[in-house]
Amino acid sequence: MKKKLGFLAISAMVLVFVFAVSGCTSKPAVTVDGLFEYKVGVGKMVIITIYLGTETDIVIPEQINGNPVNNISRGAAVNMGGRSNFTGVLEGKSLTSVVFPKSLRIIEMRGLANNNLTSVTLPDGVSLGEAAFAENPITHFSLGDGITGNRNSFGTLTPYFYGNDKNSGEYTLNDNGVWEHNGTVCKLPAVIRIENSDITLIGFNDKTPGPLGGALMEYSIGAEHWIPAGTHTLRVALPAPVSNTGGAVRLTGRGPSAELRGNFEAGIVYLISENEDKTQVGIIPQGPWSPPSE
């Protein structure tokens, strides 16, 4: 009987140990450090998850407990207008200035949206999520090398940043409401618009769109694609043929593809359109493009 009880006790201890280990590996612990709650992720990189303070001028530390601050999180999901969205960790905090550490590499979706920031300085190599700085009265960005963005990452600057080939330097909103880069007026990107959902953009300058190909994903804004001005080659897929058998409409494979080459001017919208029988596709200039307002 004693041996049996001993075995059960040891088994219970093993189960407790297994649960403890699995808890540590599946969800990083959240720790409070002054103004921020954070968790330590892969490579001991600190991810800021909650802002605890009320100060409007803040300095994000280079390290917390000896670990580099790497990420400002997108925060918790909330319901906005009937759909799930995210509220950034530093969104809506009435911030007037933020000093970012050189260790920072990621600001996630809406990370600092809806504040009172007028000037922002970002270190090298920061990746910005969608609308990271949207809804701020920003008139000046100082951007390090290798900054990447997403749809409306910088608010009204975003299209000019892409039109200026994502160069580092000083971006300033002049008295005429136009963005300048190092004192020179920024170019807008060219804009490709595909209004017919039957057409699919499948190639850009011999690259495949998407996270791996990387050619168009960061330029995409819904039904539009931002591209640098210049001569480019597009490949599009026309609608797949359909068959109607016994009243059931079925796709009969992938549609034919077409290659389009053209000179795309800065600030002009180009419509990709098909003919009536959906066998040919062409590029049709539509006129000037107006940047989206916040």
C-alpha positions in Angstrom: 0.0 0.0 0.0 2.8 2.4 0.9 4.6 1.7 -2.4 1.4 2.5 -4.3 0.8 5.8 -2.5 4.4 6.7 -3.2 4.0 6.1 -6.9 0.8 8.2 -7.0 2.6 11.1 -5.2 5.5 11.0 -7.7 3.1 10.9 -10.6 1.3 14.0 -9.3 4.6 15.8 -9.0 5.5 15.0 -12.5 2.1 16.3 -13.8 2.6 19.5 -11.9 6.1 19.9 -13.4 4.8 19.2 -16.9 1.9 21.8 -16.6 4.4 24.4 -15.2 6.8 23.9 -18.1 4.1 24.0 -20.7 2.7 27.2 -19.2 6.0 28.9 -19.4 6.6 28.0 -23.0 3.1 28.6 -24.4 2.6 32.2 -23.0 5.4 34.6 -22.0 4.9 36.1 -18.5 3.6 39.7 -18.4 5.6 41.9 -16.0 5.1 45.4 -14.8 8.0 47.8 -15.1 7.3 51.5 -14.2 5.2 52.9 -17.0 4.8 49.8 -19.1 3.6 46.2 -18.9 5.6 43.9 -21.2 6.4 40.4 -22.1 9.7 38.8 -23.1 9.5 37.1 -26.5 11.9 35.1 -28.6 15.5 36.0 -28.2 14.7 37.8 -25.0 13.2 40.7 -26.9 10.9 42.9 -24.9 7.4 43.5 -26.3 5.5 46.4 -24.7 1.9 45.4 -24.2 0.3 48.1 -22.0 1.0 51.7 -21.1 0.3 52.4 -17.5 1.1 56.1 -17.2 -0.7 59.4 -17.8 2.4 61.4 -19.0 2.0 62.9 -22.5 5.8 63.2 -23.1 7.4 59.8 -22.8 10.7 58.1 -23.4 10.6 54.4 -24.2 13.7 52.8 -22.7 16.4 51.0 -24.6 16.2 48.0 -22.2 14.0 46.7 -19.5 15.6 44.4 -17.0 18.6 44.0 -19.3 16.6 42.9 -22.4 16.3 45.2 -25.5 12.9 46.8 -26.2 12.0 45.5 -29.7 8.3 45.8 -30.2 5.3 48.1 -29.5 2.3 45.7 -29.6 -0.9 46.2 -31.5 -2.9 45.7 -28.2 -6.2 43.9 -27.7 -8.9 43.3 -30.3 -11.9 45.5 -30.1 -15.2 45.8 -32.0 -15.2 48.8 -34.3 -18.2 49.3 -36.5 -19.3 45.7 -36.4 -15.8 44.2 -37.2 -12.9 43.2 -35.1 -10.0 45.7 -35.0 -7.1 46.5 -32.7 -6.3 49.4 -30.4 -2.6 50.2 -30.3 -0.8 50.1 -27.0 -0.1 53.8 -27.2 -3.2 54.7 -29.1 -5.4 57.6 -27.8 -3.1 58.5 -24.9 -2.9 62.2 -25.7 0.8 61.9 -26.4 2.6 65.0 -27.6 6.1 63.5 -27.9 7.7 60.0 -27.8 11.4 59.2 -27.9 12.0 55.7 -29.4 15.0 53.5 -28.6 17.5 52.4 -31.2 16.7 48.8 -30.3 13.1 49.2 -31.6 12.2 47.1 -34.7 8.4 46.9 -34.8 5.5 49.2 -34.2 2.4 47.1 -34.8 -1.1 48.1 -36.1 -2.4 51.5 -34.7 0.5 51.4 -32.2 0.5 55.2 -31.8 -2.6 56.3 -33.6 -5.0 59.0 -32.4 -2.6 61.2 -30.4 -1.3 64.7 -30.5 2.1 64.0 -32.1 3.5 66.7 -34.4 7.1 65.4 -34.9 8.4 61.8 -35.0 11.9 60.5 -35.2 12.4 56.8 -36.0 15.6 54.8 -35.7 17.0 52.5 -38.5 15.1 49.4 -39.5 11.7 49.9 -37.9 8.7 48.1 -39.5 5.4 49.9 -39.1 2.0 48.2 -39.1 -1.2 49.6 -40.7 -2.2 53.0 -39.4 0.7 53.0 -36.9 0.7 56.9 -36.8 -2.7 57.6 -38.3 -4.8 60.4 -36.8 -1.9 62.5 -35.5 -1.3 66.2 -36.6 2.3 65.3 -37.7 4.1 67.8 -39.7 7.6 66.3 -39.5 9.1 62.8 -39.7 12.8 62.0 -39.3 13.3 58.5 -40.7 16.3 56.3 -40.4 17.5 53.8 -43.0 15.4 50.7 -43.9 12.0 51.9 -42.6 9.1 49.9 -44.0 5.4 50.6 -43.7 2.0 49.3 -44.4 -1.3 50.7 -45.5 -1.5 54.3 -44.1 1.3 53.6 -41.6 2.3 57.3 -41.5 -1.1 58.8 -42.1 -1.1 61.5 -44.9 2.7 61.1 -45.5 2.3 57.4 -46.5 1.8 57.9 -50.3 4.6 60.5 -50.5 7.0 58.2 -48.6 6.4 55.4 -51.2 6.5 57.9 -54.1 9.9 59.0 -52.8 11.1 55.4 -53.0 11.1 55.0 -49.2 14.2 57.1 -48.7 15.5 58.0 -45.2 15.8 61.6 -44.2 13.6 64.5 -43.1 10.0 64.7 -44.3 8.2 68.0 -43.6 4.7 69.2 -44.4 5.2 72.6 -46.0 2.9 75.7 -45.7 1.1 74.6 -48.9 0.1 71.3 -47.3 2.6 69.3 -49.5 5.2 66.9 -48.1 8.9 67.7 -48.8 11.9 65.3 -48.4 15.1 67.1 -47.4 13.7 70.3 -48.8 12.5 68.9 -52.1 8.8 68.3 -52.9 8.0 64.6 -52.7 6.6 62.7 -55.7 3.4 60.8 -55.4 3.5 57.1 -56.5 1.8 55.9 -59.6 -1.5 54.1 -58.8 -2.8 50.9 -60.4 -6.6 50.4 -59.9 -8.3 47.1 -60.6 -12.1 47.7 -60.3 -13.2 44.4 -61.9 -12.8 41.6 -59.3 -12.5 39.1 -62.2 -8.9 40.4 -62.9 -6.1 39.4 -60.6 -2.7 41.0 -60.4 -0.2 38.1 -60.4 3.1 39.7 -61.3 5.1 42.9 -61.1 8.5 43.3 -62.9 8.9 39.5 -62.9 8.1 39.2 -59.2 5.1 37.5 -57.6 3.0 39.7 -55.3 2.8 38.5 -51.7 4.8 38.2 -48.5 7.5 36.1 -50.1 7.7 37.9 -53.5 7.4 41.2 -51.8 6.8 43.2 -54.9 3.4 44.7 -54.2 2.2 43.7 -50.7 3.5 46.8 -49.0 2.0 49.1 -51.6 -1.5 47.6 -51.6 -4.3 49.8 -50.4 -7.5 47.8 -51.0 -8.4 47.9 -54.7 -5.3 50.1 -55.5 -1.6 49.4 -55.7 1.0 52.0 -55.3 4.1 51.6 -57.5 7.1 53.9 -58.1 6.8 56.1 -61.2 8.6 54.6 -64.2 8.4 51.8 -66.7 7.0 48.5 -65.3 5.7 45.2 -66.5 2.5 43.8 -65.0 1.1 40.4 -65.4 -2.6 39.9 -64.8 -4.9 36.8 -64.8 -8.2 37.1 -66.7 -11.3 35.3 -65.4 -11.2 31.5 -65.5 -13.5 29.9 -68.1 -16.8 28.5 -66.8 -18.9 25.6 -67.8 -22.6 25.2 -67.2 -23.5 21.5 -66.7 -26.9 20.5 -65.5 -27.6 24.0 -64.2 -24.3 24.1 -62.1 -21.8 26.7 -63.0 -18.2 25.6 -62.5 -14.8 27.1 -63.1 -12.8 25.0 -65.6 -9.3 26.0 -64.5 -7.3 29.1 -64.2 -7.9 32.0 -66.7 -5.3 33.1 -69.2 -2.7 35.6 -68.2 -1.6 38.7 -70.0 1.6 40.8 -69.8 1.2 44.6 -69.8 4.1 47.0 -70.1 3.8 50.7 -69.7 5.3 54.0 -68.4 3.5 54.9 -65.2 3.7 58.6 -64.2 3.8 59.9 -60.7 0.4 60.8 -59.2 -1.6 59.3 -62.1 -4.2 56.5 -61.7 -4.1 53.7 -64.3 -7.1 51.4 -64.6 -6.6 47.8 -65.6 -9.6 46.8 -67.6 -10.8 43.9 -69.8 -12.9 43.9 -73.0 -16.5 42.7 -73.2 -15.7 39.1 -73.9 -13.0 39.0 -71.2 -10.3 37.9 -73.6 -8.0 40.9 -73.5 -6.9 43.4 -71.0 -5.4 46.9 -71.2 -4.1 49.9 -69.2 -6.2 53.0 -69.3 -5.0 56.3 -67.7 -7.7 57.8 -65.5 -6.2 61.2 -64.5 -4.7 62.6 -61.2 -4.9 60.7 -58.0 -5.9 62.4 -54.7 -4.2 61.1 -51.5 -6.7 59.8 -48.9 -7.4 62.2 -46.1 -7.5 61.2 -42.5 
